[in-house]
Amino acid sequence: MRTLHNPIDKNRILSRLHNVHPSTPRRWGKMTAHQMIRHLCDGYKLYLGLIVVAPPGFPYPSKLLKWGCLWVPIPWPKGFKTLREIDQQSKGTLLSDFDSDVGELRDLLDRFTSAPRDFRWPDHPYLGHMSDKEWMRLGYLHADHHLRQFGA
């Protein structure tokens, strides 16, 4: 199972970012490539507790959902509605310069993966309390999902 704990998996994600440009077409969804980069930045900020979100408003968190999202070896479904605070079509962070936003994503990814193993992770709005191992798996899967969205 790929995870950001593994430096090889982390480097694969970082290297795939080189294949994304402002004009890279999406394969599904509504975001542009630049919005996807910003969305991933906001996602890592959420994971680190730097963004606070409203509860999703339905019966989450769920241990079954968490297990399915993190450990079932199938690609995530396309079109799952995200939280408004990290939705670039809604309340997500405004776009800046593309290269600056990619640089911020790289920095956030480094900060996320270098958090001390005893870091007090926030609860995930959909998945609830998660271990360090689960956060590193989620961090990989979220980036992988959106990089695949843009063919990277």
Backbone hydrogen bonds in HBPLUS format (Angstrom, degrees):
<---DONOR---> <-ACCEPTOR-->    atom                        ^
c    i                          cat <-CA-CA->   ^        H-A-AA   ^      H-
h    n   atom  resd res      DA  || num        DHA   H-A  angle D-A-AA Bond
n    s   type  num  typ     dist DA aas  dist angle  dist       angle   num
A0006-ASN N   A0003-THR O   3.16 MM   3  5.74 150.4  2.25 111.3 118.1     1
A0004-LEU N   A0136-MET O   3.16 MM 132  4.94 170.8  2.17 116.7 119.6     2
A0009-ASP N   A0006-ASN O   3.03 MM   3  5.38 116.7  2.45 107.7 122.1     3
A0010-LYS N   A0006-ASN O   3.03 MM   4  6.35 161.0  2.07 157.4 163.5     4
A0011-ASN N   A0007-PRO O   2.90 MM   4  6.02 161.8  1.94 145.6 150.6     5
A0012-ARG N   A0008-ILE O   2.97 MM   4  6.21 144.0  2.10 142.6 152.5     6
A0013-ILE N   A0009-ASP O   3.15 MM   4  6.47 156.4  2.20 147.0 152.1     7
A0014-LEU N   A0010-LYS O   2.99 MM   4  6.34 166.4  2.01 154.8 158.3     8
A0015-SER N   A0011-ASN O   2.83 MM   4  5.95 155.1  1.89 144.7 151.7     9
A0016-ARG N   A0012-ARG O   2.94 MM   4  6.10 146.7  2.05 144.6 153.2    10
A0017-LEU N   A0013-ILE O   3.27 MM   4  6.61 133.8  2.50 143.7 154.9    11
A0017-LEU N   A0014-LEU O   3.26 MM   3  5.36 138.2  2.45  96.5 107.6    12
A0018-HIS N   A0015-SER O   3.15 MM   3  5.62 149.1  2.25 108.4 116.2    13
A0019-ASN N   A0016-ARG O   3.00 MM   3  5.48 155.6  2.06 112.6 120.0    14
A0020-VAL N   A0017-LEU O   3.13 MM   3  5.44 166.8  2.14 113.8 116.5    15
A0024-THR N   A0021-HIS O   2.95 MM   3  5.21 169.3  1.96 119.2 122.6    16
A0027-ARG N   A0149-GLN O   2.74 MM 122  5.34 149.4  1.84 163.7 172.2    17
A0036-MET N   A0032-THR O   2.95 MM   4  6.22 150.2  2.04 147.5 155.8    18
A0037-ILE N   A0033-ALA O   3.10 MM   4  6.44 154.5  2.17 147.8 153.4    19
A0038-ARG N   A0034-HIS O   3.09 MM   4  6.42 163.5  2.12 152.5 156.3    20
A0039-HIS N   A0035-GLN O   2.77 MM   4  5.96 153.0  1.84 147.4 155.9    21
A0040-LEU N   A0036-MET O   2.91 MM   4  6.19 156.7  1.97 151.4 156.3    22
A0041-CYS N   A0037-ILE O   3.00 MM   4  6.34 153.4  2.07 144.9 152.8    23
A0042-ASP N   A0038-ARG O   2.87 MM   4  6.20 164.1  1.90 154.0 157.5    24
A0043-GLY N   A0039-HIS O   2.82 MM   4  6.07 146.6  1.93 143.2 153.6    25
A0044-TYR N   A0040-LEU O   2.97 MM   4  6.27 162.4  2.00 155.4 157.2    26
A0045-LYS N   A0041-CYS O   2.96 MM   4  6.26 151.1  2.05 149.0 158.1    27
A0046-LEU N   A0042-ASP O   2.88 MM   4  6.13 151.8  1.96 145.8 153.2    28
A0047-TYR N   A0043-GLY O   2.91 MM   4  6.23 159.2  1.96 150.6 156.3    29
A0048-LEU N   A0044-TYR O   2.98 MM   4  6.14 145.1  2.10 140.8 149.4    30
A0050-LEU N   A0045-LYS O   2.76 MM   5  4.92 148.9  1.85 160.5 154.6    31
A0049-GLY N   A0046-LEU O   3.02 MM   3  5.09 155.5  2.08 104.1 111.8    32
A0060-TYR N   A0058-PHE O   2.51 MM   2  5.76 138.6  1.67 122.0 106.7    33
A0066-LYS N   A0062-SER O   2.93 MM   4  6.17 163.9  1.95 150.6 155.2    34
A0067-TRP N   A0063-LYS O   2.94 MM   4  6.09 164.3  1.97 145.4 149.8    35
A0068-GLY N   A0064-LEU O   2.91 MM   4  6.10 164.3  1.93 150.5 155.2    36
A0069-CYS N   A0065-LEU O   2.81 MM   4  5.99 162.6  1.84 156.0 160.7    37
A0070-LEU N   A0066-LYS O   2.98 MM   4  6.04 159.2  2.02 152.3 157.4    38
A0071-TRP N   A0067-TRP O   2.87 MM   4  5.58 161.9  1.90 150.7 155.5    39
A0074-ILE N   A0072-VAL O   2.80 MM   2  5.77 141.2  1.95 105.7  95.2    40
A0086-ILE N   A0083-LEU O   3.09 MM   3  5.68 154.9  2.15 116.5 123.7    41
A0087-ASP N   A0084-ARG O   3.15 MM   3  4.84 166.8  2.17 102.5 105.9    42
A0091-LYS N   A0084-ARG O   3.17 MM   7  5.52 144.6  2.30 142.7 146.7    43
A0090-SER N   A0087-ASP O   2.89 MM   3  5.25 161.5  1.93 114.8 120.4    44
A0092-GLY N   A0087-ASP O   2.86 MM   5  4.82 148.9  1.95 139.8 130.3    45
A0101-ASP N   A0097-ASP O   2.87 MM   4  6.14 156.2  1.93 159.0 166.7    46
A0102-VAL N   A0098-PHE O   2.90 MM   4  6.24 154.1  1.97 154.6 162.2    47
A0103-GLY N   A0099-ASP O   2.94 MM   4  6.16 156.3  1.99 143.3 150.1    48
A0104-GLU N   A0100-SER O   2.86 MM   4  6.17 150.6  1.95 145.2 153.5    49
A0105-LEU N   A0101-ASP O   2.92 MM   4  6.18 153.2  1.99 143.6 150.9    50
A0106-ARG N   A0102-VAL O   2.96 MM   4  6.29 159.2  2.01 152.3 157.1    51
A0107-ASP N   A0103-GLY O   2.97 MM   4  6.24 159.5  2.01 147.8 153.5    52
A0108-LEU N   A0104-GLU O   2.81 MM   4  6.06 161.5  1.84 154.6 159.5    53
A0109-LEU N   A0105-LEU O   2.86 MM   4  6.03 156.2  1.92 150.2 157.0    54
A0110-ASP N   A0106-ARG O   2.97 MM   4  6.24 155.3  2.03 146.7 153.2    55
A0111-ARG N   A0107-ASP O   2.86 MM   4  6.14 159.2  1.90 149.4 155.7    56
A0112-PHE N   A0108-LEU O   2.77 MM   4  5.92 160.4  1.81 149.7 155.3    57
A0113-THR N   A0109-LEU O   2.96 MM   4  6.12 163.2  1.99 147.5 151.8    58
A0114-SER N   A0110-ASP O   2.91 MM   4  5.93 130.1  2.16 141.6 154.2    59
A0115-ALA N   A0112-PHE O   3.47 MM   3  5.56 165.5  2.50 101.8 105.4    60
A0119-PHE N   A0116-PRO O   2.78 MM   3  5.11 155.1  1.84 125.8 124.9    61
A0124-HIS N   A0128-GLY O   2.84 MM   4  4.66 167.4  1.86 127.7 123.5    62
A0128-GLY N   A0124-HIS O   2.81 MM   4  4.66 145.7  1.92 133.6 133.8    63
A0135-TRP N   A0131-SER O   2.92 MM   4  6.27 157.2  1.98 154.1 160.5    64
A0136-MET N   A0132-ASP O   3.01 MM   4  6.27 159.8  2.05 153.9 158.7    65
A0137-ARG N   A0133-LYS O   3.10 MM   4  6.31 146.5  2.21 141.3 150.3    66
A0138-LEU N   A0134-GLU O   2.87 MM   4  6.11 165.0  1.90 152.3 156.4    67
A0139-GLY N   A0135-TRP O   2.79 MM   4  5.96 163.0  1.81 151.7 156.7    68
A0140-TYR N   A0136-MET O   3.20 MM   4  6.27 148.3  2.30 132.6 139.8    69
A0141-LEU N   A0137-ARG O   2.92 MM   4  6.20 173.1  1.93 158.0 159.4    70
A0142-HIS N   A0138-LEU O   2.87 MM   4  5.96 166.5  1.89 161.4 163.6    71
A0143-ALA N   A0139-GLY O   3.44 MM   4  6.40 166.5  2.46 135.0 138.7    72
A0144-ASP N   A0140-TYR O   2.86 MM   4  6.03 168.0  1.87 160.0 164.2    73
A0145-HIS N   A0141-LEU O   2.87 MM   4  5.93 161.4  1.91 147.2 152.0    74
A0146-HIS N   A0142-HIS O   3.22 MM   4  6.49 165.2  2.25 150.2 152.7    75
A0147-LEU N   A0143-ALA O   2.87 MM   4  6.03 152.8  1.94 153.3 161.9    76
A0148-ARG N   A0144-ASP O   2.91 MM   4  6.05 158.0  1.96 151.0 156.6    77
A0149-GLN N   A0145-HIS O   3.06 MM   4  6.31 140.6  2.22 134.6 145.9    78
A0150-PHE N   A0147-LEU O   3.10 MM   3  5.30 141.3  2.26 100.0 110.6    79
A0152-ALA N   A0147-LEU O   2.78 MM   5  4.98 159.1  1.83 152.1 144.8    80
A0151-GLY N   A0148-ARG O   2.97 MM   3  4.76 167.0  1.99 108.6 108.6    81
